[in-house]
Amino acid sequence: MHILFLTQVLPYPLDAGPKVRAYYMLKYLAASHQVTLVSFVRDSDHPEAIAHLRELCVQVHTVPMQRARSAEIVALGRSLISSQPYTILRDARGEMCQQIDEVIAARPFDAIHSDQLSMAQYAQWAVQALIKRWPQAHPILVLDAHNAYYLIPQRMADISNNPALKLFLKREAHLIARYEADVYRRFDHVLTVTPEDLASIQKIGSFKGWRPRFTTVPICVDASVPRLPRQAGARGLLMLGGLHWPPNADAVRWFAHDIWPLVRAQVPDAQLFVVGARPPDDIRSLGDFQGIQQPERAGGAPVVVTGYVKDPLPFLKASAVLVVALRSGGGMRVKIVDALQWGLPVVSTSIGCEGICVTPGQDALIADDTSAFARALASVLQDPSLAEQLAGNGRQLLVRHYDWRRAYTVLEEIYTRNGNTSNQRW
């Protein structure tokens, strides 16, 4: 099949959850089909990453994505006037539509794979252009919904203490829910990453007249990669993830202010590593070592805030546990699947490990209040046998459920089953 694969972020290198999801989906499909990738790129994306993707794909086309405060204000104004989600309007780019037109002018496609809800608008554009240019085309339309997106602003609103922000987030959650329900009707198949997301999506729309096929396929990694070695006596607590993402930033603030002092009281030599791009000023102020790439350069500082780290391996080796203190968000946290792969014990909130089939106390420790979270971390730091048990069990879980070579075989069935049965709803 000739597949047009649309992504909001360049799916390489594998330094963020959405990239991991898209990359292994792309890799699986490209092994059996001819895939053309059209992706947004940022200033931080490098030619080497694009070259790597060209080894997998028939063609790779990129469109610059630059966000400016003035453009975001315009998107907000359009949202207020039109009652369309700000999140979707913010990423509307005519350049992407133009690039898709050029790609479709050169050849027809049998399928369009939209990665994330934000790319659904471009899948809509693509199928209209495709049918106009190639009247006999009947493309299969697949949307990979990484999250039940409306839950993200809804949960952020629940924990916000800012009345104006809370009002905005509630409005955005309502608009996204309505947008999602409409968009899903237009696809032949919708992929979700967790059963919880599927249940949440099915609450927002009756899908009267036509019900899309839904399949839950977890985010997976490469289970053939061996466990990472860790330093003997490692005392690091690792918080990993982009800090421009509000749920990650909230998790760091909550942990640093409410939980970290309790951990230090029980384990005085513990060290906190906050590793993630674009930390806000208040998170930067938690530590004085922004920009370092090696944990030893921080000495024994209690809190280390690094900013973006190209290679997190040194911090992984110096860490005894992954901390996932999320109180909002949706979908599936790839950082936990990565930790299972690395052999790094995990302490998480219930929301943090949502959608991952961990058995509490066996594969990871789960806690939702400050004192219980601190006690769980202290127990991992103070009990090497518990840490090894969690790491070993987690690795076995990874092999059983989260290896892309096993889990993504369902994609072949999805594309084959939908072949020649696509409903034209545009």
C-alpha positions as CSV (number, residue, x, y, z in Angstrom):
1,M,0.0,0.0,0.0
2,H,1.0,3.6,-0.5
3,I,0.5,5.3,2.9
4,L,0.6,9.1,3.6
5,F,1.7,9.4,7.2
6,L,1.1,12.8,8.8
7,T,2.8,13.8,12.1
8,Q,2.8,16.9,14.3
9,V,6.3,16.3,15.5
10,L,9.3,14.8,13.6
11,P,9.3,11.2,14.9
12,Y,13.0,11.0,15.6
13,P,15.1,11.1,17.7
14,L,13.2,9.2,20.4
15,D,13.4,11.9,23.1
16,A,9.6,12.4,23.7
17,G,6.6,10.2,24.1
18,P,4.7,11.3,20.9
19,K,7.9,10.6,18.9
20,V,8.3,7.1,20.3
21,R,4.6,6.3,19.4
22,A,4.8,7.7,15.9
23,Y,8.3,6.2,15.2
24,Y,7.5,2.6,15.9
25,M,4.1,2.8,14.1
26,L,6.0,4.3,11.1
27,K,8.7,1.7,11.3
28,Y,6.2,-1.2,11.4
29,L,4.2,0.1,8.4
30,A,7.3,0.9,6.4
31,A,8.5,-2.6,6.6
32,S,5.6,-3.8,4.4
33,H,4.3,-0.7,2.7
34,Q,5.5,2.4,0.9
35,V,5.2,5.2,3.4
36,T,5.5,8.9,2.6
37,L,6.0,11.0,5.7
38,V,4.9,14.6,5.9
39,S,5.8,16.2,9.3
40,F,6.1,19.5,11.0
41,V,9.6,20.3,12.2
42,R,11.1,22.7,14.8
43,D,14.4,24.6,15.0
44,S,15.6,21.8,17.3
45,D,15.2,19.1,14.6
46,H,18.4,18.2,12.8
47,P,19.2,17.0,9.3
48,E,20.5,13.7,10.7
49,A,17.1,12.9,12.1
50,I,15.4,13.5,8.7
51,A,18.1,11.4,7.0
52,H,17.4,8.5,9.4
53,L,13.7,8.7,8.6
54,R,14.5,8.7,4.8
55,E,16.0,5.3,5.3
56,L,12.6,4.0,6.4
57,C,10.3,6.0,4.1
58,V,9.9,6.4,0.4
59,Q,9.8,10.2,0.8
60,V,10.1,12.6,3.7
61,H,8.7,16.1,3.5
62,T,8.9,18.7,6.3
63,V,7.1,21.9,7.1
64,P,8.5,24.4,9.6
65,M,6.4,24.9,12.8
66,Q,7.2,28.2,14.5
67,R,5.1,29.5,17.3
68,A,5.0,33.2,18.1
69,R,3.2,35.0,20.9
70,S,1.3,37.2,18.4
71,A,0.1,34.1,16.4
72,E,-1.1,32.5,19.6
73,I,-3.1,35.6,20.5
74,V,-4.7,35.5,17.1
75,A,-5.5,31.8,17.6
76,L,-7.1,32.6,20.9
77,G,-9.2,35.4,19.4
78,R,-10.3,33.1,16.6
79,S,-11.3,30.5,19.2
80,L,-13.4,33.0,21.2
81,I,-15.2,34.1,18.0
82,S,-15.6,30.7,16.4
83,S,-16.0,28.4,19.4
84,Q,-13.3,26.2,17.9
85,P,-10.6,24.8,20.2
86,Y,-7.6,27.1,20.7
87,T,-5.4,24.0,20.7
88,I,-6.4,23.1,17.2
89,L,-6.4,26.6,15.8
90,R,-2.9,27.3,17.2
91,D,-1.5,24.6,14.9
92,A,-3.4,25.5,11.7
93,R,-0.8,26.2,9.0
94,G,-1.4,26.9,5.3
95,E,2.1,25.7,4.5
96,M,1.2,22.2,5.6
97,C,-1.9,22.2,3.3
98,Q,0.3,23.4,0.4
99,Q,2.9,20.6,1.1
100,I,0.2,18.0,1.2
101,D,-1.2,19.3,-2.2
102,E,2.2,18.9,-3.8
103,V,2.7,15.4,-2.5
104,I,-0.8,14.3,-3.6
105,A,-0.3,15.8,-7.1
106,A,2.5,13.4,-7.7
107,R,0.7,10.2,-6.8
108,P,-2.5,8.7,-5.3
109,F,-2.5,7.0,-1.8
110,D,-4.3,4.0,-0.5
111,A,-4.3,5.2,3.1
112,I,-3.8,8.3,5.2
113,H,-2.5,7.9,8.7
114,S,-3.0,10.9,11.0
115,D,-0.8,10.9,14.1
116,Q,-2.5,12.8,16.9
117,L,-5.7,14.8,16.9
118,S,-4.0,18.0,15.8
119,M,-3.2,16.4,12.4
120,A,-6.8,15.3,11.8
121,Q,-7.5,18.7,10.1
122,Y,-4.7,17.9,7.6
123,A,-6.1,14.4,7.0
124,Q,-9.3,16.1,6.1
125,W,-7.6,18.4,3.7
126,A,-5.6,15.5,2.2
127,V,-8.5,13.2,1.5
128,Q,-10.4,16.0,-0.2
129,A,-7.3,16.9,-2.3
130,L,-6.8,13.2,-3.1
131,I,-10.3,12.6,-4.3
132,K,-10.3,15.8,-6.4
133,R,-7.0,14.9,-8.0
134,W,-7.5,11.2,-8.3
135,P,-11.3,10.6,-8.6
136,Q,-11.1,6.8,-8.3
137,A,-9.2,7.0,-5.0
138,H,-10.8,5.5,-1.9
139,P,-8.2,6.1,0.8
140,I,-8.4,4.3,4.2
141,L,-8.4,6.9,7.0
142,V,-6.7,6.0,10.3
143,L,-6.3,8.4,13.2
144,D,-3.9,7.6,16.0
145,A,-5.4,9.4,19.0
146,H,-2.5,9.5,21.6
147,N,-5.0,10.7,24.3
148,A,-8.5,11.5,25.0
149,Y,-7.5,15.1,24.5
150,Y,-10.3,16.8,26.4
151,L,-9.2,15.2,29.6
152,I,-6.0,17.1,29.6
153,P,-7.4,20.7,30.0
154,Q,-10.3,19.2,32.1
155,R,-7.9,17.7,34.7
156,M,-5.7,20.8,34.6
157,A,-8.8,22.9,35.4
158,D,-9.5,20.6,38.4
159,I,-6.2,21.3,40.1
160,S,-5.8,25.0,39.0
161,N,-6.1,27.7,41.7
162,N,-6.3,30.5,39.2
163,P,-10.0,31.3,38.5
164,A,-9.4,32.8,35.1
165,L,-7.2,29.9,34.0
166,K,-9.7,27.4,35.4
167,L,-12.5,29.0,33.4
168,F,-10.4,29.0,30.2
169,L,-9.4,25.3,30.7
170,K,-12.9,24.2,31.3
171,R,-14.1,26.0,28.1
172,E,-11.2,24.4,26.1
173,A,-12.1,21.0,27.5
174,H,-15.7,21.4,26.3
175,L,-14.6,22.6,22.9
176,I,-12.1,19.8,22.4
177,A,-14.6,17.2,23.5
178,R,-17.0,18.4,20.8
179,Y,-14.3,18.6,18.2
180,E,-13.1,15.1,19.0
181,A,-16.6,13.6,18.7
182,D,-17.0,15.2,15.3
183,V,-13.5,14.2,14.0
184,Y,-13.7,10.6,15.0
185,R,-16.8,10.1,12.9
186,R,-14.8,10.9,9.8
187,F,-12.2,8.2,10.1
188,D,-12.5,4.5,9.2
189,H,-10.4,3.5,12.2
190,V,-9.3,5.2,15.4
191,L,-6.4,3.9,17.5
192,T,-6.3,4.6,21.2
193,V,-3.4,3.9,23.5
194,T,-5.3,2.9,26.7
195,P,-8.7,1.3,27.5
196,E,-9.3,4.4,29.8
197,D,-8.9,6.7,26.8
198,L,-11.3,4.6,24.7
199,A,-13.9,4.7,27.5
200,S,-13.5,8.5,27.8
201,I,-13.8,9.0,24.1
202,Q,-16.9,6.9,23.8
203,K,-18.5,9.1,26.5
204,I,-18.3,12.3,24.4
205,G,-20.2,11.2,21.3
206,S,-22.9,8.8,20.3
207,F,-21.5,8.6,16.7
208,K,-25.0,8.3,15.4
209,G,-25.3,7.2,11.8
210,W,-21.8,5.8,11.7
211,R,-19.5,4.4,14.4
212,P,-15.8,4.3,13.7
213,R,-13.9,1.2,14.5
214,F,-11.7,1.6,17.6
215,T,-8.7,-0.5,18.5
216,T,-6.6,0.0,21.6
217,V,-2.9,-0.4,20.8
218,P,-0.4,0.6,23.6
219,I,2.7,2.7,23.1
220,C,5.6,0.3,22.7
221,V,9.4,0.4,22.6
222,D,12.1,-2.1,21.6
223,A,12.2,-4.9,24.2
224,S,15.4,-6.3,22.7
225,V,17.4,-3.4,24.1
226,P,19.2,-4.7,27.3
227,R,18.7,-3.2,30.7
228,L,20.9,-0.2,31.5
229,P,23.6,-0.6,34.2
230,R,23.2,1.7,37.1
231,Q,25.8,3.0,39.5
232,A,26.2,1.1,42.8
233,G,24.5,2.9,45.6
234,A,22.7,5.4,43.2
235,R,20.6,7.9,45.2
236,G,19.1,9.9,42.4
237,L,15.4,10.4,41.9
238,L,14.7,11.1,38.2
239,M,11.8,13.3,36.9
240,L,12.0,13.1,33.1
241,G,9.9,14.9,30.5
242,G,9.5,18.2,28.6
243,L,8.6,21.0,31.1
244,H,6.8,23.1,28.5
245,W,4.1,20.5,28.9
246,P,1.8,21.8,31.7
247,P,1.1,18.4,33.3
248,N,4.9,17.7,33.6
249,A,5.5,21.2,35.1
250,D,2.7,20.8,37.6
251,A,4.1,17.4,38.6
252,V,7.6,18.9,39.3
253,R,6.1,21.8,41.4
254,W,3.9,19.5,43.4
255,F,6.7,17.0,44.1
256,A,9.3,19.7,44.8
257,H,7.2,21.6,47.3
258,D,5.1,18.9,49.0
259,I,6.9,15.6,48.7
260,W,10.6,16.2,48.3
261,P,11.1,17.6,51.8
262,L,9.5,14.4,53.2
263,V,11.8,12.3,51.2
264,R,14.9,14.2,52.3
265,A,13.8,13.8,55.9
266,Q,13.9,10.0,55.5
267,V,16.8,9.8,53.1
268,P,19.1,12.8,53.6
269,D,21.5,11.9,50.8
270,A,18.9,11.6,48.1
271,Q,19.3,13.8,45.0
272,L,16.6,15.0,42.7
273,F,17.3,15.2,38.9
274,V,14.7,17.3,36.9
275,V,15.6,16.5,33.3
276,G,13.5,18.1,30.6
277,A,13.4,20.8,28.0
278,R,12.2,24.4,28.6
279,P,11.7,24.5,32.3
280,P,9.7,27.6,33.5
281,D,11.6,30.1,35.6
282,D,10.1,28.9,38.9
283,I,11.3,25.4,38.2
284,R,14.7,26.6,37.1
285,S,15.0,28.3,40.5
286,L,14.7,24.9,42.3
287,G,18.4,24.2,41.3
288,D,21.4,26.2,40.1
289,F,22.8,23.9,37.5
290,Q,20.8,24.5,34.3
291,G,22.4,23.2,31.2
292,I,24.6,20.5,32.6
293,Q,24.8,17.2,30.7
294,Q,26.6,15.1,33.4
295,P,25.2,14.6,37.0
296,E,28.7,14.6,38.5
297,R,29.1,18.2,37.6
298,A,26.4,19.1,40.1
299,G,28.3,17.6,42.9
300,G,26.0,16.7,45.8
301,A,23.4,19.4,45.1
302,P,20.0,18.3,46.5
303,V,18.1,19.4,43.4
304,V,19.5,19.5,39.8
305,V,17.5,21.1,37.0
306,T,19.1,20.4,33.7
307,G,17.0,21.7,30.9
308,Y,17.2,19.7,27.7
309,V,19.7,16.8,27.8
310,K,20.7,15.3,24.5
311,D,21.8,12.0,26.2
312,P,20.0,11.2,29.5
313,L,22.1,8.0,30.0
314,P,24.4,9.5,32.7
315,F,21.4,10.6,34.7
316,L,19.7,7.2,34.3
317,K,22.9,5.5,35.6
318,A,22.9,7.8,38.6
319,S,19.2,7.3,39.4
320,A,17.6,4.7,41.7
321,V,14.0,5.4,40.7
322,L,11.8,7.2,38.2
323,V,9.4,9.6,39.8
324,V,6.0,10.1,37.9
325,A,4.1,12.6,40.1
326,L,1.5,13.5,37.5
327,R,-1.9,14.9,38.6
328,S,-3.2,15.7,35.2
329,G,-2.7,14.6,31.6
330,G,-4.0,11.7,29.5
331,G,-3.0,8.8,27.3
332,M,0.0,6.7,28.3
333,R,3.3,7.8,29.8
334,V,6.1,6.6,27.6
335,K,8.6,7.5,30.3
336,I,7.2,4.6,32.4
337,V,7.5,2.1,29.5
338,D,11.1,3.4,29.0
339,A,11.8,2.8,32.7
340,L,10.6,-0.8,32.3
341,Q,13.0,-1.1,29.4
342,W,15.9,0.4,31.3
343,G,15.3,-1.6,34.4
344,L,14.6,1.5,36.5
345,P,12.1,1.1,39.4
346,V,9.0,3.4,39.1
347,V,7.0,5.3,41.7
348,S,3.9,6.9,40.2
349,T,0.5,8.4,40.9
350,S,-2.5,6.5,39.6
351,I,-2.9,9.1,36.8
352,G,0.7,8.7,36.0
353,C,0.6,5.0,35.3
354,E,-2.9,5.1,33.8
355,G,-3.3,2.7,30.9
356,I,-0.2,0.7,31.7
357,C,-1.0,-2.8,33.1
358,V,1.4,-2.6,36.1
359,T,0.5,-4.5,39.2
360,P,0.9,-2.1,42.2
361,G,3.6,-3.4,44.5
362,Q,4.9,-5.8,42.0
363,D,5.8,-3.9,38.8
364,A,5.8,-0.4,40.3
365,L,4.8,1.5,43.5
366,I,1.6,3.6,43.3
367,A,0.7,6.5,45.6
368,D,-1.5,9.5,45.4
369,D,-1.0,11.5,48.5
370,T,2.2,13.2,49.6
371,S,3.2,11.1,52.6
372,A,2.5,7.8,50.9
373,F,4.5,8.9,47.8
374,A,7.5,9.9,50.0
375,R,7.4,6.6,51.9
376,A,7.3,4.7,48.6
377,L,10.4,6.5,47.3
378,A,12.2,6.0,50.6
379,S,11.5,2.3,50.6
380,V,13.0,1.9,47.1
381,L,16.1,3.9,48.1
382,Q,16.6,2.0,51.3
383,D,15.8,-1.5,50.2
384,P,18.0,-2.8,47.3
385,S,16.1,-6.0,47.1
386,L,12.8,-4.2,46.6
387,A,14.4,-2.1,43.9
388,E,15.7,-5.1,42.1
389,Q,12.4,-6.9,42.3
390,L,10.5,-4.0,40.8
391,A,13.1,-3.6,38.0
392,G,13.0,-7.3,37.2
393,N,9.2,-7.6,37.2
394,G,8.9,-4.4,35.2
395,R,11.2,-5.8,32.5
396,Q,9.2,-9.0,32.2
397,L,6.0,-6.9,31.8
398,L,7.7,-4.9,29.0
399,V,8.6,-8.1,27.1
400,R,5.0,-9.4,27.4
401,H,3.0,-6.4,26.5
402,Y,5.1,-3.4,25.2
403,D,7.4,-4.7,22.5
404,W,6.5,-3.0,19.2
405,R,7.3,-6.1,17.1
406,R,4.5,-8.0,18.9
407,A,1.9,-5.4,19.6
408,Y,1.9,-3.6,16.3
409,T,1.0,-6.6,14.2
410,V,-2.6,-5.5,14.6
411,L,-1.9,-2.6,12.2
412,E,-1.7,-5.1,9.3
413,E,-5.2,-6.4,10.2
414,I,-6.6,-2.8,10.5
415,Y,-5.4,-1.7,7.1
416,T,-6.3,-5.0,5.4
417,R,-9.8,-5.1,7.0
418,N,-10.5,-1.5,6.0
419,G,-9.2,-2.0,2.5
420,N,-11.9,-1.1,-0.2
421,T,-14.4,-0.4,2.6
422,S,-13.6,3.2,3.3
423,N,-16.6,5.4,3.9
424,Q,-16.4,8.8,2.2
425,R,-17.6,11.3,4.8
426,W,-16.1,14.5,3.5
